[in-house]
Every structure is written in C-alpha cells, then in structure tokens.
C-alpha cells in the first residue's frame, strides 16, 4: 500500500502531465479499472474516456494552466484544490461559442489510489461560472 505522500506525488505528476498535454503519460498513472466522474454521476471509463472528456475542454483554449494549489491526503484518498486558467477560447466549451474570452475557475478533485495508481477521479466545479465568463 502506498503512503499519503506517495499518493500526493502521483496526483501532482498526473496533473502536470495534463497541463503539458502529455496524455500518453496518463496510461502509466491510471489503474486498469479507472473511472472519471465529471461532476456527480457522469462516468467516463478508462484512461481513454478521461482523455476524451478532458481534451475537448483543454483544446477549447489557445493555452491554459492547471496548477494544483494544495492537496490533502489520507489513506487511499487525495483531495486536490486546483485552478484552471484558460487563455483565449477558440472552440466550444460548456455550450459556449468561442468569443476569445479568458476563463479562470476553481475545481476540487477527489482521487482514489489503488495498487499505486489512480483508480477514480471525481471533479467538482461550477459550470455556470464558466459559462458566464465565456459568454460575457
């Protein structure tokens, strides 16, 4: 079993890979039973499901940052508070037509680790706030 510190390090590497758009690296960090819940009950199964769900959002911006502000770990769980800072929307996102707007919002992620890999990711964020920023 991994320690909370090892789990936090894994989650940090996971989000660094996403920020660098190194989606291939996610395969080595995610468990074979991986599932991503975008908001409460929308499951995306497997690493490819995660990539398909996330990539379209990241590709909606000319550039983005996705820094982890802080993490808390206990047992097999890691909670990560993060910011998304997208520059110049260039493709549809959360139903908003691109207008070149920037977008900045916070997210809370809850990840579960199994066998040294991420087996579950749950995302919580305010899509209404994102939509308002992109349509202003």
N, C-alpha and C positions, 0 to 999 in steps of 0.2 A: 504494500500500500504506500502511496506517495504522501509526502508531508504537505501541510498547507502552503509552506514556502515554495515547494516544488510545483504545486498546483498553480500558484500565482505566477511563477516564472513561465509556465506553459501558456497560461492565458495571455500574458504580456507578449510572448512570441507570436501567438495566434493573431492578436490584433495588429502587431507590427507587420505581419505577412499580409493582412487585409489592406492596411494602409499603403503598402508597397505594391498592391495588386498582384502579389505572388500567390495566386490561388492554388498553384500546384503544391506549395508547401503545406497547405491545409490537410492534404491527404495523410501526411505523416503525423499530424497532431490530433486527428479525429478518430474515434473508435468506429469499428465496422457497423455498430448499431446506432450511430449518431443521428440525432433528430434536432432540428432547429424550429422553435416556436416563435414566429414573428407575431408579436403581441400575445394574446392569451392562448387561443386554441387553433392556430393555423399551422399545422405541422409540415415541415419540409424535410424529407427523409434523405439521409446520406449526405456526403460532402457535396455531391453534385447538386442536390436540392438546395443546400446552403449557398453555393456559388451562384446558382440561377437566381435565387431570391435577392441576394446582396448585390451582385454585379450590376444589375439594371439600375439600382439606386445610385451606386458609385459612378456608373457611366453617365448618369444624368448631369454630372458637373464637370466643368473643364478641369478642375483639380479639387482635391479635398484633403483634409487632415482628420484623423480619427484618434486623438490622444486619449489614453486612459488617465484619468485624473487621480483616482485612487481605487484600491482593491481591499477587500476583506475576505479572508478565507477561514473556513472551519470544516474539519473533516474532508469530505469529498466535494464541498461546495465552494465556489468563488463568486463573490458579488463584485462587479466592476462598474464604477460610475465613469461615464465617458462623455465626450463632446464630439459632435460631428460638425465640421466647418467646411461647407461646400462653397466653391467659388464659381460663379457664372453658370447658372443652369443652362444646359444645351440640349437636353432631351426630357421627355415627360417624366414626372416624379410625383407620386401620390395623387395622380389625376390632374396635376397642374401642367399646363402647356408651358414650354420654355419661354422665359422672358429675359433671360440673362441675369436673374436675381441671384444674390448670395443667400446662403441659408446656414444658420447656426442653431443647434438644439442639443439638449442633453438626453442621455439614454442610461438606463440601468439594465445591466445584463446579469443574469444568474446562470452560471455554468456548473455542470456536474462532471466530475472526473471519475473514470473507471479504467483500471489497468493502465494508468499513466497517460490516458488520452481523454479528450473531451468527448463525452457521450451525449450531452444535452446542452443546448443553449436556449435560454428564454430571454427575449428582448421586450423592453417596456419603454415606450416613448410616446409623445403627443403628436399624432399625425395632423391634428387640427392646427397646431402651431406651425408645423412645417408647411402646410397648405397656405396658411395666411401669409407666411413670408414669401412664398413663391408666386403668389398671385397679387401681391401689393403693388 
